[in-house]
Each structure stands twice: as structure tokens, then as C-alpha cells.
Amino acid sequence: MVSEKMYELGTKKSTIRTIFEYGRKRALEVGEENIYDFSIGNPNVPAPDFVKQAIIDILNEMDPCAVHGYTVAPGNPEVREVLAKDINRRFGTNFAGKNLFITGGAAGAITITFKALSEAGDEFITFAPYFPEYKCFVESTGASLKVVPAKIDDFQIQFDKFEEMITAKTKAIIVNSPNNPSGVVYSEETIKKLAEVLNAKSKEYNHPIFLISDEPYREIAYGVDVPYLPKYYDNTIVCYSYSKSFSLPGERIGYIVVPDEVADFGKVYGAIAGAARVLTHVNAPSLFQLVIARCAGKESDMSTYEKNGKLLYNGLIEAGFKCVKPQGAFYLFPQSLEPDDYAFCKRAQKYDLLLVPGSDFGCPGHFRASYCIKTETIEKSLSLFKKLAEEYKK
């Protein structure tokens, strides 16, 4: 009657969404100010004023039919040229508009890329902890996802485990840096080693192994450089979103970069266009294509996230938690105070602390706390984390 797989995906909410919805109901009972919702990564820093001004100027100055009409499927050519020049300025690359495909956010970029690359029997590999939607995105194409266990001391890559997992069926590797949920940035040393392994394995199996760089948190980094992967490995495809950098998650705008150096560039780009077509992608939102072009190269103030991250990290360490210090994004990924992370997060709800079990990110014995919330909420929560920790000392 219907696809059972699609029915399952449509009716079984993610743990993150389930906890978030529980928090909304609980807030009606005890008051919003008494809920400490660390569950969801919804930016709490408003979109910059320059975004608002760009929208106003576009609506006042441009022909409405041009603003709201169709663009070509890969995106407005002038917008793609502007974005390519901005990327080149920032990273010393040599992209042109033809290397970009504008999408409905990072999810659109990732799903299109997975669909474009996948053939029957293919395998994709990612590294724990990882964004849980990767699994359903990959499996929806008929491919399978393999997960390299986490290196929990620093959340870099366990290369011995990784190399064991690569086979002739490996089509692509997925990396996310700065990382959701750990907040860790892959070091240049890690990226160089990753490129070395992929070059060797591509040669061994006589076919390219693609590297998919999922980069919605690129601009949220705290005093560390985030390596730009196309400069280290030719067969890199970049998936980017303005959801975090411009606080526009609901507007669904991002892009895919396919460098000229990617093996059989024309065929890969054509497959991306084909995948977008079957995924009902006529074109990304026309207005916001124009907006990001006008805002290209401008920087948002992300200092609130760094402030919140330090506050929560220091508070949890003081309370007795173990945690790798975040270098970017807006998440902490501490160890739970008991091996069963689901039981720990359930216990935390007694204090109205809403946390997400690490098992959902492929890393049991941890939990994710999203700190893109009000600073005063974090300040108030710290005494509750201490009370929770004290329970485990009895």
C-alpha cells in the first residue's frame, strides 16, 4: 500500500526532535524559564542586520518577477559567480560559477551528493560521533553507511580502524568539521593523513574514493584554523549551508562545490544535477540566492557561541564531568555519568535538563548539549548539573 521504509521514517521521530517536543510540552507546565533545553541546534543569534537590509533592498529595487521567479536548476549564474569569487578570496582556490550548485541548505546539498554518487552496493564511511541523519540519507539511495568508532580522547580519526573498513565498495567518506556533536575541528595533520590514505586506497582499488565535506559550522570556530579540504584532496565535494553562519536555518539555502580536480568533473556535476531533479529540486529559493550573493564576504558576530561554550564547559568540568573542549560549532559532548547514556539523559530530565544521548551519534556513554541558547539559561543550569553529578557520588 505504501513504502514501509518511508512510513517508518515519517512516523518515528528522531530522539532530538522527541526531546525537543517534550521540552515544549513541559514548558507549558512549569514555565519556559524553568526548562533547560540543550536538545536542538537552532541558532539563537539573530540573523545579522546586513541580511535584513539585503532583503529590503532586493524587494525595493528589483523586479518582483525576477526576485520570486524560477532560476536555472543549478542556481542563478550571477550568484554562483559571486560566491565562487568569495570562496577563492578566502581559501586561495580557483573556482568559477560552474563549480557551484545552489541547494536548499546543507541537507539538500548532502542528500543530492549522496544520490549523485551512489550505485547499487556502494558503501559510505563516516566517523563517530556523527550527525545521525547521515544514515537515513545514505540508505535512502540504496547504499550503506559504515561508522568508524570514536577516538574519545580527542575525537580525531582512528586511522587503523578506518583503513580496515575501506573496501573496493567504498564510494565516499563523510567528514563534518567543526563537528556536530563534539565541537572538534579536524587538525591539518588529520586531514593530511586522511588524504594520504584515500589517495593510496583509490590507487589500490583503481577508482576514486570521494571525500564529502559537510561544512555548516565552518565560520563557528574558536581560535583554530579549519582546513579547507579541496586544497588537500582532489576528489573532495563540499556541502555548505548558511543556516548557522547567517542564522538562516528556516530559509534553506546552501551550495555544493565540485572542483575541476574531481575525477570526471563533468559526469559528477551532471549526476548532481540529475539527483537534484529526482529529489524535486527545481531550484533553491530565488530570493535567498540573491540575499547570500549580496552578503557574501560579510561576517556575523559569533562571539555569543564562544562565550556560551566556555561557560558551559567550565561549569561541567567543575561539576565533575569529563569533556573534550570544543573548538567550534555550538555543542558539547561530555561523557555521561553512567554507561547507559539514555538512562543518564532520562535522569537529567528530573532537573528539566534536556540532553541528547550520545548513542544517537554513534558514541555510547556520552551526551550532547547544544549551547546555542540564552546565556542566562546556561548560567541557571549549572547548579542543576552539579546536583545531578552529586547524585552519582552517593
Secondary structure, 3 states (H helix, E strand, C coil): CCCHHHHHHHHCCCHHHHHHHHHHHHHHHHCHHHCEECCCCCCCCCCCHHHHHHHHHHHHHCCHHHHHCCCCCCCCHHHHHHHHHHHHHHHCCCCCHHHEEEECHHHHHHHHHHHHHCCCCCEEEEECCCCCHHHHHHHCCCCEEEEECCCCCCCCCCHHHHHHHCCCCEEEEEEECCCCCCCCCCCHHHHHHHHHHHHHHHHHHCCCCEEEEECCCCCCECCCCCCCHHHCCCCEEEEEECCCCCCCHHHCCEEEECCCCCCCHHHHHHHHHHHHHHCCCCCCCHHHHHHHHHHCCCCCCCHHHHHHHHHHHHHHHHHCCCCCCCCECCEECCECCCCCHHHHHHHHHHHCEECEEHHHHCCCCEEEEECCCCHHHHHHHHHHHHHHHHHCCC
